[in-house]
């Protein structure tokens, strides 16, 4: 089975999740998604307070080697079990999620284009480009409503790590993209063109 790997990158709150959801709805059972966020490193040796002070927007925060290995395994038609990360506890849980091989693998994350080995596994690299003010507003809404954060803590994290790491790692990685989509999943015209591109790759592989 020929597998098509699609990377979807972009800053926090850029619209990556909306784009990924559109692709999942379109390709249904033919697609599986691996979020880079699943692969945050475990820090059982640290207390909760110590974990809250870590820089989660630096490439070193992720076990990207495991993600690379899992993509290669799926491409070899072998199932995997990816880790589960709790944004409330700032740590991995004991849970694992079984993923079966599929025709399309979507890899989603802010830093997935920063890693050369990971980039080489992707057939299509999509960067979602959205204004910083919009991204910050979306992040505040998400982290307060879904991750139990206070608005003050979200803004402090954005100022201290998210914004500088975006400027150092995320924005420069845009140069590796094959396609740049303003506003991500909210850009219906661009999403439609991407879907047709992916469908063409799948049809060619049959």
Buried (B, 14 or more C-beta within 10 A) or exposed (E): EEBBBBBBBBBBBBBBBBBBEBBBEBBEEEBBBBBBBBBBBEBEEBEEEEBBEBEBBBBEBBBBEBBBEBBEBBBEEEEBEBBEBEBEEBBBEEEEEEBEBBBBBBBBBBBBBBBEEBBEBBBBBBBBBBEBEBBBEBBBEBBBEEBEBEEEBBBEBBEEBBBBBBEEBBBEBBEBBBBBBBBBBBBEEBBEEBBEBBBEBBEEEE
